[in-house]
Amino acid sequence: MPAFPSPPAEPAVPAKAGITAKPSTSSVRAWQLFRVTGRTTGLEAGSKVTLQQMQRGKWVGLPASTSILRDGSYSLGVKLGLKGKNDLRMVSGATASPVFKVTVR
């Protein structure tokens, strides 16, 4: 009796790209250092994640970025000077985290 070849293995589906972001505090004084930490999925270690801020209805990249570590995590020190409630997110390419808020007093 001839042996039937086994069906080809399903190709591995890459994990859907995603970023989480959590600020160390929800309220800071102007130019006070705080930290944003999070994890990524489906993004390559060594890739950059950059902080964006909503300004006048547009997302603006800030000069704050860091590399993704081998375990998919990142940690970024941030100082903001724009007083009031700031809508922020972390981005890498076309992938963005959910929006989080930090109030600058």
N, C-alpha and C positions, 0 to 999 in steps of 0.2 A: 504494500500500500504506500503510495507516494506521500511524503510529508508536505504539508502545506506551509508556505512561508508565513511567518507571523506578520500581522499588519504593521505598517510603519508606525513608529512612535509619534505621538502628537508633538509638534514643535512646541518648545517652551514659550509660553506667552510672557513677554516682559511685564514686570510689575508696572501698573499705571503710575506715572510720575505724580508725586505729591510732596507738599511741604507743610509742616506744622510750624507755628511760631508762638512763643509765649514770652511776654516781657517780664522782667524780674519785679516790676512795680507798675502800678497804673497811674501814678502821679509823681512828678519830679519837679525840682526847681530848674529854671533855665540853665542850660549847659551842665547839668548834673549828670554824671555817668550812670547809666543803667545797662542791663544786659538783656539781649534777646537770644533765647535758646530754642532749639527745635530739632526735628528729625526729618529726613527726606526718604522717599521711596522712589525707585525707578530712575534715580539720577546718579551719575558716575562720581565716585570718590575723587576729590580734587577739583570738581566743578565749583564755580563761584555762586554764592547766593548773595544778593544785594538788597539792601533796605530801600523801599520806596515809600514816599509820603504823598498823600493827596493834597494838591495845592491848586486852588481855583478850578476845581473840577477835573484835574488831570493828574495822573500818577507821575511823579518826578523821582528819578533815581537819585539817591543821596550818596555822598562819598563815603559809604560804609558798606564794606563787603568782606566776606571771609570764605574760606574753602570748606567743602564738605569733607568730613573725616571718613575713614574706612568703614566705620559702623553706621554711616548715614547721618550722624549728628553734626551740629554746628553750634557755635557760641560766638556772639558778636557784641562788643562794647559799643554803646551808642550815646551821643550827646545831642540834644535837640535845643534849639533856641527859639523856635516859633511858638509863642505863647498861645494857650487855649487847648482845645481838644484836637489831637492829631490822629488822623486815620493813617495807619501804617500797614505794610505787608512785606513779606520777603519774596523775592522772585529769583528764578534761575531759568533763563531762556523764556519759553512760553508758559512755564509752570509758576503759579503764584499760590501763596498761603492764603488762608482766610484773613480778612481784615481784622486788626486789633487796634485798640485805642490807648493812647498815653496822653494824659493831661500835663501840660507844662505850665507851672505857676509863675 
